[in-house]
Amino acid sequence: MSTQSINRRQHERFRVNPGYTSTSVRVHPDEETFSREGHIYDLSESGVCFELDIPIEPGSTVSMQIDLPGLATNRDIGPGRAVFVTGNVVWCDIDEPGAAKMALAITRYDRAGDKERLIRAMTSNRFQRAA
């Protein structure tokens, strides 16, 4: 048996600069606004690794606004630089002091053009491929 882990991801992940890639989150059904703010570490077409000051229980459904810096272009479909997704928190790490690191499995893109906008940003050579 190999000691290397098996990559079960469907889509390639891209590392982003957390200082410039912010996110806002709302937990369903309890919150009506995007009141929790944090930062994204990496993302793919089907998931996001992010941190927030307040942890979210795995299995919770959340909506997320992903703010991609420098994304607005004349080729952009839809308003602004943000991509809106809904998904489920799959894990939450609160072992380290500070913000809680979590992963979101995307189940739906919330606006027309959001999926294409995210894919275009990831393949624009502005982000590094994650290991």
PyMOL commands that set and color helices and strands:
alter all, ss='L'
color gray80, all
select helices_A, chain A and resi 114-122
alter helices_A, ss='H'
color red, helices_A
select strands_A, chain A and resi 14-15+22-27+36-43+47-52+61-67+82-93+100-109+128-129
alter strands_A, ss='S'
color yellow, strands_A
deselect
rebuild
show_as cartoon
